[in-house]
Amino acid sequence: MENVLVAGANGTTGKQIVKLLSETQYFKPVAMVRSKDQMKQFQKDGIETVLGDLEKDVSHAVKDIDKVIFAAGSGGKNVIGVDQDGAKRLIDASKNANIKKFVMLSSMGADAPEEADELKDYLKAKHNADEHLKSSGLNYAIVRPGSLNNDKPTNHIQLQTKLSQQGAISRADVAQTLVRVLNDDTANKVSFEILNGDMLIGKALAHVSG
């Protein structure tokens, strides 16, 4: 089994990612959280945890880690410190630790933040983090969903390198997509957008997998 560090494990999407990973036979989640209080909920379920603050050095967090999912975010409170520079810190630490794959939860619009009507600062931060990942030399997948909601999982999405419309998608389906792209033969060195759709997630991912 491969150890997968989940940055942002305490978030709404992060918790779903950790749960999905704990149910697979291929991956073992390591939940990265900011405080000891946040560790308890994972530890009671037998999930390994590590304390890590994205605004500080996080090199210890990638020790004995095989792959990383970055699902952290500041909720608009500190887009430079967390969404941008925090991501860069973890990317750099992952490179130094020879991580096999870095999966980035990004956002639709992060490819061209200057065109956005709102959330411009957030999208610029995500853009800068994505570009840093692309130039890092790491194997990566950058997943850019539309607006996130808390609907039930459908296990279906629509996926393109660049979708022609805006829209929404459930956090559950995003979490499922992020976990699936951890596989070695799926979505390597690519970025793509996802929304609610009618294609099974596994089938949709075949379009961006060699």
C-alpha positions as CSV (number, residue, x, y, z in Angstrom):
1,M,0.0,0.0,0.0
2,E,1.1,3.5,-0.7
3,N,1.0,6.3,1.9
4,V,-0.9,9.3,0.7
5,L,-0.6,12.6,2.5
6,V,-3.9,14.6,2.5
7,A,-3.2,18.3,3.0
8,G,-6.4,20.0,4.2
9,A,-7.7,16.7,5.6
10,N,-9.9,18.6,8.1
11,G,-11.8,20.4,5.3
12,T,-15.2,19.3,4.0
13,T,-13.7,17.7,0.8
14,G,-10.5,16.6,2.7
15,K,-12.5,14.5,5.1
16,Q,-14.2,12.7,2.2
17,I,-10.9,12.1,0.5
18,V,-9.4,10.5,3.7
19,K,-12.5,8.3,4.1
20,L,-12.3,7.1,0.5
21,L,-8.6,6.4,0.8
22,S,-9.1,4.4,4.0
23,E,-11.6,2.2,2.1
24,T,-9.2,1.3,-0.7
25,Q,-6.8,-1.6,-0.8
26,Y,-4.1,0.4,-2.6
27,F,-3.7,3.6,-0.5
28,K,-3.3,4.4,3.2
29,P,-4.2,8.0,4.1
30,V,-2.1,10.2,6.3
31,A,-4.2,13.2,7.4
32,M,-2.3,16.5,7.7
33,V,-4.0,18.9,10.1
34,R,-3.0,22.1,11.8
35,S,-3.9,21.4,15.4
36,K,-3.9,18.6,17.9
37,D,-7.6,19.0,18.4
38,Q,-8.2,18.1,14.7
39,M,-6.2,14.9,15.1
40,K,-8.6,13.2,17.4
41,Q,-11.4,12.7,14.9
42,F,-9.0,10.8,12.6
43,Q,-7.2,8.9,15.3
44,K,-10.5,7.4,16.6
45,D,-11.0,5.9,13.2
46,G,-7.4,4.6,13.1
47,I,-6.2,7.1,10.6
48,E,-2.6,8.2,10.8
49,T,-2.2,11.9,11.3
50,V,0.6,14.5,11.1
51,L,0.7,18.0,12.3
52,G,1.6,20.5,9.6
53,D,1.1,24.2,9.1
54,L,1.2,25.3,5.4
55,E,2.5,28.7,6.5
56,K,5.6,27.1,7.9
57,D,8.1,24.4,7.0
58,V,6.2,21.2,6.1
59,S,9.2,19.0,5.0
60,H,8.6,16.6,8.0
61,A,5.0,15.9,6.7
62,V,6.2,14.1,3.6
63,K,8.5,11.7,5.4
64,D,7.6,8.1,4.4
65,I,5.0,9.4,2.0
66,D,4.5,8.1,-1.5
67,K,1.9,10.5,-3.0
68,V,0.2,13.7,-2.0
69,I,-3.3,15.2,-2.4
70,F,-3.4,19.0,-1.9
71,A,-7.0,19.8,-0.9
72,A,-6.2,22.6,1.6
73,G,-7.6,26.1,1.3
74,S,-7.9,29.2,3.5
75,G,-11.5,29.9,2.6
76,G,-10.5,33.3,1.2
77,K,-8.9,34.3,4.5
78,N,-5.2,33.9,3.4
79,V,-5.0,33.1,-0.3
80,I,-1.3,34.0,-0.6
81,G,-0.1,32.3,2.6
82,V,-2.1,29.1,2.2
83,D,-3.5,28.6,-1.3
84,Q,-0.4,29.9,-3.0
85,D,2.7,29.8,-0.9
86,G,1.5,26.9,1.3
87,A,1.0,24.8,-1.8
88,K,4.4,25.8,-3.1
89,R,6.0,24.8,0.2
90,L,4.4,21.4,0.0
91,I,5.4,21.0,-3.6
92,D,9.0,21.8,-2.9
93,A,9.1,19.5,0.1
94,S,7.5,16.7,-2.1
95,K,10.2,17.2,-4.7
96,N,12.9,16.9,-2.1
97,A,11.3,13.7,-0.8
98,N,11.0,12.2,-4.3
99,I,7.2,11.9,-4.0
100,K,5.8,9.8,-6.9
101,K,2.7,11.9,-7.7
102,F,1.3,15.2,-6.5
103,V,-2.5,15.7,-7.0
104,M,-3.7,19.3,-6.8
105,L,-7.2,20.3,-6.1
106,S,-7.4,23.5,-8.1
107,S,-10.4,25.4,-9.5
108,M,-12.0,26.2,-12.9
109,G,-10.7,29.7,-13.9
110,A,-7.3,29.1,-12.4
111,D,-5.8,28.8,-15.9
112,A,-6.8,32.4,-16.7
113,P,-7.5,34.4,-13.5
114,E,-7.3,37.7,-15.3
115,E,-10.5,36.9,-17.1
116,A,-12.5,36.2,-13.8
117,D,-15.2,38.6,-12.7
118,E,-14.9,37.5,-9.0
119,L,-12.5,35.6,-6.8
120,K,-9.7,37.0,-8.8
121,D,-7.2,37.0,-6.0
122,Y,-8.1,33.4,-5.1
123,L,-7.8,32.2,-8.7
124,K,-4.5,34.0,-9.2
125,A,-3.1,32.2,-6.1
126,K,-4.3,28.9,-7.4
127,H,-2.8,29.7,-10.8
128,N,0.6,30.5,-9.3
129,A,0.5,27.2,-7.3
130,D,-0.5,25.2,-10.3
131,E,2.3,26.7,-12.4
132,H,4.8,26.0,-9.6
133,L,3.7,22.4,-9.6
134,K,4.0,22.1,-13.4
135,S,7.5,23.4,-13.4
136,S,8.6,21.4,-10.3
137,G,9.6,18.2,-12.2
138,L,7.1,16.2,-10.1
139,N,4.6,13.9,-11.7
140,Y,1.3,15.7,-11.2
141,A,-2.4,15.9,-11.9
142,I,-4.2,19.2,-11.5
143,V,-8.0,18.8,-11.1
144,R,-10.1,21.9,-11.6
145,P,-13.8,21.5,-10.6
146,G,-16.5,24.1,-10.9
147,S,-18.5,25.4,-7.9
148,L,-18.5,22.8,-5.1
149,N,-21.7,21.7,-3.4
150,N,-22.6,19.1,-0.8
151,D,-24.9,17.0,-3.0
152,K,-24.7,13.2,-2.8
153,P,-22.2,11.4,-5.0
154,T,-23.3,10.5,-8.5
155,N,-20.0,8.8,-9.5
156,H,-20.5,10.6,-12.9
157,I,-18.8,13.7,-14.2
158,Q,-18.0,15.6,-17.4
159,L,-14.3,16.1,-18.0
160,Q,-12.3,18.1,-20.6
161,T,-8.9,19.8,-20.6
162,K,-11.1,23.0,-20.9
163,L,-14.9,22.8,-20.5
164,S,-17.0,25.3,-22.5
165,Q,-19.4,26.1,-19.7
166,Q,-19.5,26.9,-16.0
167,G,-21.3,24.8,-13.4
168,A,-21.2,22.9,-10.2
169,I,-20.1,19.5,-8.9
170,S,-20.4,17.7,-5.6
171,R,-17.5,17.5,-3.2
172,A,-18.1,13.7,-3.1
173,D,-17.5,13.4,-6.8
174,V,-14.5,15.6,-6.7
175,A,-13.0,13.5,-3.8
176,Q,-13.6,10.4,-5.9
177,T,-11.9,11.9,-8.9
178,L,-8.9,13.0,-6.8
179,V,-8.4,9.5,-5.3
180,R,-8.7,7.8,-8.7
181,V,-6.0,10.0,-10.3
182,L,-3.5,8.8,-7.7
183,N,-3.2,5.6,-9.8
184,D,0.1,5.4,-11.7
185,D,-1.6,4.8,-15.1
186,T,-4.1,7.6,-14.7
187,A,-3.8,11.4,-15.5
188,N,0.0,11.9,-15.4
189,K,1.3,15.5,-16.0
190,V,-2.1,16.8,-17.0
191,S,-4.6,19.4,-15.8
192,F,-8.3,19.2,-16.6
193,E,-11.7,20.6,-15.6
194,I,-14.7,18.7,-14.2
195,L,-18.4,19.3,-13.6
196,N,-21.5,17.3,-13.0
197,G,-22.0,15.0,-15.9
198,D,-23.3,11.7,-17.1
199,M,-20.0,9.7,-17.7
200,L,-18.7,7.4,-15.1
201,I,-15.6,8.9,-13.4
202,G,-13.3,6.1,-14.4
203,K,-14.4,6.3,-18.0
204,A,-14.1,10.1,-18.1
205,L,-10.5,9.8,-16.7
206,A,-9.6,7.5,-19.6
207,H,-9.6,10.7,-21.8
208,V,-6.7,12.2,-19.9
209,S,-4.8,9.0,-19.3
210,G,-2.1,7.5,-21.5
